[in-house]
Amino acid sequence: MKNLIEKLPKKIKISQKEIFFFSFLFLYSILLIFFRVDLLGLLSLIFVSIITFFFSRKYNHLATILYVALFLRLTTVLLGNYLITLPDGWGDATEFERRAWEWSQNGFFGVIDNYPSNTKSYHISWLLAFIYSLTDRSIIMGQSICLAFGMGSLLLGVNIAKNLWTEKVSIKVGWIIALYPTLILYSCLFLREAFIWFFLLITVKGIVLWIEDRKLKSLSIILIGFLGATFFHGAMSIGLLVFLIIFFILFLKHFLKNLLYLKINQLNFVYLILFFIFSLFILQNIDRIPKLAALSHMLDYEQIIVEIANRNISNAGYPEWTVPKNLFELIYKTPIRLIYFLFSPFPWDINKLSHFMGLFDGLFFIILTLILLKNFKYIWSKNSLRIILIILASYLIIYGIATGNFGTGIRHRTKFIIIFIILVSPWIPNFVLDKKRTNYLKK
């Protein structure tokens, strides 16, 4: 008994960071009660906070990053619901939540009948509708779900950076994800971005593992990631198509090499069967996948031009001269639209205060792109980095062509910013001056 009592203080020892965390959580809860937040919303935010606390204990070296990230996001949730209107805090964010509430009125099993099989993707609403059918309406509860996936994306991003580079680089990646404004914003709104980050990062994690071990388990992780991201946004299946092409090329190269030396590997046949099953599934269901159905008609350039013109709308629309009128213009204006997608709004596009966050976001993408171009040779020389880069490039090109205004562009390019950061993270300048030069690249 005496030994047990002696060990007890060590087990319940709380650090200064944890004292600050619980103090903040207590004061934050009091503040939410003052604003008369619904009980479901309050409990949901506390639940996400407690999960963050346990992960900070498990990964003690990330505790400060996790607490700062959570603090900024909880503050943003409070501001966006009670004090200010956040950028993108209306429109799709309110429509997705409203649709979930409408679908939930027919009960849990009635939600199943409302499965969104049309071209406009409301899968995020469909999932929240199941929860609403069992509880009550709570906008903050929906936002807390996105917050949980946003915090999970931070942990995944750090883990992938550590696998690809070094622990010191992974800490840098963690701080960028924790502090970056658009990542904070879209972790706090009921939108699809946080879910897409999470599942795309699962895919990237699977690619890193698969390059190392070439096991079926790693391949399964890749497919789960792609399918999860595609569930929330149909255009994410473009990455799956690109990966299947890469996979087939690598497999064929390896298969022919083994065949030359009369080596037969049973696993190769399993891979071949899986490849044809997934390829057949995609081809048979391409018209049922939101967004991808339109992309399946990519050879019809006249339809593409019409779609581009229809998307070039609002005060934030790209200049009229970037809209192609024929096939020749579509070819040479595609790189121009890609530049606008990645880097706009430019200073001459600013006409209201909310555009300044987009200007900062565009400048950061310029920095990331310059770093990528400068270190392209090294990135291309590594198998895992090369595959990730090809998939990232395919997404950027497709979205660059399809997007018609920088308001939508900021939101779409945020889907890929964590992957972009991880790719170039060793060469991103440190936040503090380090007198000792450190080699961030794994030998």
Secondary structure, DSSP 8 states (H G I E B T S, - for coil): -HHHHHHHHHHT---HHHHHHHHHHHHHHHHHHHTT--HHHHHHHHHHHHHHHHHHHHTGGGHHHHHHHHHHHHHHHHHHHHT---TTSSTHHHHHHHHHHHHHTT-HHHHHHT---SSS--HHHHHHHHHHHHS---HHHHHHHHHHHHHHHHHHHHHHHHHHS-HHHHHHHHHHHHH-HHHHHHTSSSSSHHHHHHHHHHHHHHHHHHHHH--HHHHHHHHHHHHHHHHH-GGGHHHHHHHHHHHHHHHHHHHHHHHHTT---HHHHHHHHHHHHHHHHHHHHGGGSTTHHHHTTTT-HHHHHHHHHHHS-STTB--GGGS--SHHHHHHHHHHHHHHHHH-S-GGG--STTHHHHHHHHHHHHHHHHHHHHTHHHHHHSHHHHHHHHHHHHHHHHHHHH--BHHHHHHHHGGGHHHHHHHHGGGS--SS--SS----S--
